[in-house]
Amino acid sequence: MGQAHLNQPIASVCYCRGRAGTPVEWASWGREGVSTAPAVGLIGIYGHGAVHLRELERLSAAGRARAVACADVRAPAGEQAAVLGRLGCRYFSDWREMLRAAPAGAGPLDMVVIASPPHLHTDMGVAAMQAGAHVLLEKPPVVTHRDFGQLLGAMARTGAACQVGFQSTGSGALGRVRQLLAKAELGDPCSFGVTGRWQRDRAYWTRAEWAGRAVLRGAQVRDGALSNPFAHASMNCLLAAGAAEPGSQLAGVEVERYRANAIEVEDTGCVRVSLVGGATFVVAVTLCAEVVERPVLRVWGASGQAGWPYEGDTVSIERGQRSWTESFARRSLAEELLDFIAGRSSRLSCPLEHCGTFVDLLEAVHAAPVYGVPGRWVSHAGTGDAERPVLAGVDAAVDAAVREGRLFSELGVPWAVAAQDQVRTAEK
Ligand SMILES: NC(=O)c1ccc[n+]([C@@H]2O[C@H](COP(=O)([O-])OP(=O)(O)OC[C@H]3O[C@@H](n4cnc5c(N)ncnc54)[C@H](O)[C@@H]3O)[C@@H](O)[C@H]2O)c1
């Protein structure tokens, strides 16, 4: 059964710098013959920034935005240079210079997309807001309470809106999962969580100096599997459970972190989050999978189960003897922010204010120790840059943790127990 839905609004705050709810006069771009679309700058054009660059090209072609400036410490080459050329987008090697300049005589930037490493997000986000721009900030928006407070403070002072790049929040599928949980459509009791089984090789961990780091030159990076590549998993659970609105609190967070790579953070981990009201969810993930499986938000109830592979927009549901798949639309977070700041829409799928409990969770994750997995459970596949560790039995452990709501050591997963014992023995 195929259906098309848009998800339900989860925010209705308006941050227009013009009168709330009315289209802003983009006076600075009103020259005759010149596009009046908002002027957008992008920080970070490689890595995930390349995805934003393509989206800005699409929005520019549609007349929705003008990508007038970009900044990266690495000069544009290849595909990046070609796209910037087509867009007439000016390159800056210094992002502060980009914010100071008025590219192409367009006046200040109206929106800045930040796709830089996480430890740079706060300085860049605050500066962009102070320069008069609204911000689309990549996930994780911040990794500490302190940085979260600084960004919220800048929003309050400047009136800027900040949308966080958890792109699956733009999917109607999230609203459907939220409904399944809120209405107990699969029966009571109901449990949920996310399984994530990816493989990451040496090239991934060596692509940038911040990869796999907890701290870099004094800055909190916290690039663990739970906080960065699978950040979407926890955020989607919090939103699905209605535990992300401003003022929400978590009742408890229990964490286990393991590493098979020579890194400072976890490449494999699980977290059990207790919500106010008694519900819990478990997120269990690895970057050392035996077999890759896309991350899935799974729901189990007394009368059925459901799964949302959150990189896509379908929810598969089984209830009694019936099973079916529902399809949903997905909003572009950049387009949504453009509509929001222009007063054409009063909702954002992932406003920064909804990330408070996510940041609480990240703080709890990083307060937990990282256990090295003893070598006898780790094999290696591939060679050179494609070499990667494979953790024996991790796929089954990830699935069982989420299904049973238990952490790896509680399941008696041998490498989890041995890794913890090894540390306890060393401490004696
Ligand atoms: N939403 C998603 O699905 C998704 C996927 C991947 C990454 N991300 C996020 O995107 C962000 C970037 O991650 P990545 O993996 O692409 O990182 P990366 O290190 O591969 O790329 C970051 C880019 O920022 C540039 N950069 C670094 N320092 C800079 C500076 N001081 N000034 C200007 N540019 C600078 C780099 O040259 C590079 O082009 C992170 O927050 C990450 O979590 C999101």
The ligand as a Gaussian input file, in Angstrom:
#p B3LYP/6-31G(d) Opt

LIG

0 1
 N       23.790000      15.101000       7.576000
 C       24.533000      14.065000       7.230000
 O       24.072000      13.005000       6.840000
 C       26.027000      14.206000       7.313000
 C       26.864000      13.272000       6.676000
 C       28.246000      13.437000       6.792000
 C       28.754000      14.492000       7.536000
 N       27.907000      15.374000       8.151000
 C       28.402000      16.478000       8.968000
 O       29.014000      17.450000       8.124000
 C       30.075000      18.093000       8.836000
 C       31.348000      17.912000       8.043000
 O       31.673000      16.535000       8.035000
 P       32.562000      15.904000       6.865000
 O       32.604000      14.464000       7.172000
 O       32.098000      16.376000       5.552000
 O       33.969000      16.579000       7.223000
 P       35.258000      16.736000       6.304000
 O       36.397000      17.004000       7.214000
 O       35.318000      15.570000       5.357000
 O       34.887000      18.027000       5.440000
 C       34.743000      19.265000       6.093000
 C       34.935000      20.405000       5.117000
 O       35.132000      21.591000       5.887000
 C       36.342000      22.212000       5.467000
 N       36.955000      22.923000       6.579000
 C       37.641000      22.409000       7.624000
 N       38.060000      23.395000       8.425000
 C       37.627000      24.555000       7.879000
 C       37.761000      25.927000       8.239000
 N       38.410000      26.311000       9.343000
 N       37.196000      26.857000       7.436000
 C       36.519000      26.481000       6.316000
 N       36.368000      25.209000       5.927000
 C       36.922000      24.257000       6.704000
 C       37.214000      21.078000       4.950000
 O       38.266000      21.526000       4.098000
 C       36.182000      20.234000       4.236000
 O       35.908000      20.732000       2.948000
 C       30.126000      17.427000      10.217000
 O       29.378000      18.163000      11.121000
 C       29.490000      16.078000       9.953000
 O       28.927000      15.477000      11.094000
 C       26.571000      15.251000       8.040000

